[in-house]
Amino acid sequence: MTSRMALVRVAILALAGVAIVGVIAAASLPDAGWRLQNESQIAREEGGPHDGLGRTTAYSFFADVPDLTFVLRRRALHKGATIGHHHQVRDEIYYVLSGAGQMIVDEKAFPVRPGDAVLTRPGHSHALAQTGEEDLVIIVSYSR
């Protein structure tokens, strides 16, 4: 790995870490110009999104804030789970925290692993499948 690639990977991990630490703190202060939310308060068991298969755990941070202009979600895809193939209508970023998976973008399949970030653009389609022995844990962010 080149030193530039290593630096980019460290920067991405640092930004993700800052976002996660800020988001999963233990309390919430309404009307203070900021909020803290712990993932244990919002964990929700679901099927795979977009008619995907299997079971997932979704953590939709600040979903109750009506004027928030973006979505930040953590999702754990459990053994065999998928995010179904769907058409993209806005920019969306998937960032892999742990586990292994296979992403399909416009019919092109490729593996994803921790440290990988995938940008999907409007007008394209994609799907994601958990493929390893452990949960595939991702962060997903997109504008509302």
Long-range contacts (C-beta under 8 A, 24 or more apart in sequence): 9-115, 12-95, 12-115, 12-117, 13-115, 16-95, 16-97, 16-139, 19-72, 19-139, 20-74, 20-139, 23-61, 23-62, 23-72, 35-62, 35-65, 37-61, 37-62, 39-74, 48-77, 48-81, 48-82, 48-83, 48-84, 49-75, 49-83, 49-84, 50-83, 50-84, 50-85, 50-86, 50-127, 51-84, 52-81, 52-82, 52-83, 52-84, 52-127, 53-80, 53-81, 53-82, 53-84, 54-78, 54-79, 54-80, 54-81, 54-82, 54-130, 55-81, 56-81, 68-144, 69-143, 69-144, 70-141, 70-142, 70-143, 70-144, 71-140, 71-141, 71-142, 71-143, 71-144, 72-139, 72-140, 72-141, 73-139, 73-140, 73-141, 74-137, 74-138, 74-139, 74-140, 75-137, 75-138, 75-140, 76-135, 76-136, 76-137, 77-101, 77-128, 77-129, 77-130, 77-135, 77-136, 77-137, 77-138, 78-130, 78-135, 79-130, 79-133, 79-135, 80-130, 81-129, 81-130, 81-136, 82-127, 82-128, 82-129, 82-130, 83-127, 83-128, 83-129, 84-127, 85-125, 85-126, 85-127, 86-125, 86-126, 86-127, 87-123, 87-124, 87-125, 88-120, 88-121, 88-122, 88-123, 88-124, 88-125, 88-126, 89-122, 90-122, 90-142, 90-143, 91-119, 91-120, 91-121, 91-122, 91-142, 91-143, 92-119, 92-120, 92-140, 92-141, 92-142, 93-117, 93-118, 93-119, 93-120, 93-139, 93-140, 93-141, 93-142, 94-118, 94-120, 94-128, 94-138, 94-139, 94-140, 95-138, 95-139, 95-140, 95-141, 96-136, 96-137, 96-138, 97-137, 97-138, 97-139, 98-134, 98-135, 98-136, 98-137, 99-130, 99-132, 99-134, 99-135, 99-136, 99-137, 100-130, 100-131, 100-132, 100-134, 100-136, 101-128, 101-129, 101-130, 101-131, 101-132, 101-136, 101-138, 102-128, 102-129, 102-131, 103-127, 103-128, 104-128
